């Protein structure tokens, strides 16, 4: 079972479809690292009208925010353009192409006035999706205009299940190894990917098959990778064999063949 078949990804896809029909603001919240960005990126593959903009740090004004969005969706944004011109250009393009605009990493909207610009964007585009951690919900609710636009709230509390993770990794890891990693990460995709990458490095250095790693190996790896405060080397493993999958292959299987560049931003 690939990542696109998880409950989280299905619910995100349903949310994108719903807000495209109803208009307004859709709000997708879940803890950092739980898989929001992965789910949105995969859902967007089958929905050509979805355009995702990953927000960055330092968007210190309305002009900076609108210019970042414009450039991200391919709208010209000359240096001399002011905020009104930029938001108009973005809204015109979104309406013309019938896009569903998704703003990911909304925890980076730190200015008190940032949600004034979000509300204006929702007004002018008709449809907007905000993705971020649970605290985002409170900020939207506190902003009267944003709250009035919010038509499709979706709160996601959990990451991938043990069964889903086992199915995704069964070709390269034993179920006992997967069980330990799932328990340690709570199904958080960011933590899972960290453990998988460390295991593959260990397999290469020790000429060891990842399939031969057991629960003891997983506990050693989890303890070093997830709990250490400095960069780590992979633990030595006692079992033998040959490494099988590359980190690229396993990462591709983990993310359901989502373009890795779309997943660079953590969710």
Rosetta blueprint (number, residue, H / E / L):
1 X L
2 X L
3 X H
4 X H
5 X H
6 X L
7 X H
8 X H
9 X H
10 X H
11 X H
12 X H
13 X H
14 X H
15 X H
16 X H
17 X H
18 X H
19 X H
20 X H
21 X H
22 X H
23 X L
24 X E
25 X E
26 X E
27 X E
28 X E
29 X E
30 X L
31 X L
32 X L
33 X L
34 X L
35 X L
36 X H
37 X H
38 X H
39 X H
40 X H
41 X H
42 X H
43 X H
44 X H
45 X H
46 X L
47 X L
48 X L
49 X L
50 X E
51 X E
52 X E
53 X E
54 X E
55 X L
56 X L
57 X L
58 X L
59 X L
60 X L
61 X L
62 X H
63 X H
64 X H
65 X H
66 X H
67 X H
68 X H
69 X H
70 X H
71 X H
72 X H
73 X L
74 X L
75 X L
76 X L
77 X L
78 X L
79 X L
80 X L
81 X L
82 X L
83 X H
84 X H
85 X H
86 X H
87 X H
88 X H
89 X H
90 X H
91 X H
92 X H
93 X H
94 X H
95 X H
96 X H
97 X H
98 X L
99 X L
100 X E
101 X E
102 X E
103 X E
104 X E
105 X L
106 X H
107 X H
108 X H
109 X L
110 X L
111 X L
112 X L
113 X L
114 X H
115 X H
116 X H
117 X H
118 X H
119 X H
120 X H
121 X H
122 X H
123 X H
124 X H
125 X H
126 X L
127 X E
128 X E
129 X E
130 X E
131 X E
132 X E
133 X L
134 X L
135 X H
136 X H
137 X H
138 X H
139 X H
140 X H
141 X H
142 X H
143 X L
144 X H
145 X H
146 X H
147 X H
148 X H
149 X H
150 X E
151 X E
152 X E
153 X E
154 X E
155 X E
156 X L
157 X L
158 X L
159 X L
160 X L
161 X L
162 X H
163 X H
164 X H
165 X H
166 X H
167 X H
168 X H
169 X H
170 X L
171 X L
172 X L
173 X L
174 X L
175 X H
176 X H
177 X H
178 X H
179 X H
180 X H
181 X H
182 X H
183 X H
184 X H
185 X H
186 X L
187 X L
188 X L
189 X H
190 X H
191 X H
192 X H
193 X H
194 X H
195 X H
196 X H
197 X H
198 X H
199 X H
200 X H
201 X H
202 X H
203 X H
204 X H
205 X H
206 X H
207 X L
208 X L
209 X L
210 X H
211 X H
212 X H
213 X L
214 X L
215 X H
216 X H
217 X H
218 X H
219 X H
220 X H
221 X H
222 X H
223 X H
224 X H
225 X H
226 X H
227 X H
228 X L
229 X L
230 X L
231 X L
232 X L
233 X L
234 X L
235 X L
236 X L
237 X L
238 X L
239 X L
240 X L
241 X L
242 X L
243 X L
244 X L
245 X L
246 X L
247 X H
248 X H
249 X H
250 X H
251 X H
252 X H
253 X H
254 X H
255 X L
256 X L
257 X L
258 X L
259 X L
260 X H
261 X H
262 X H
263 X H
264 X L
265 X L
266 X L
267 X L
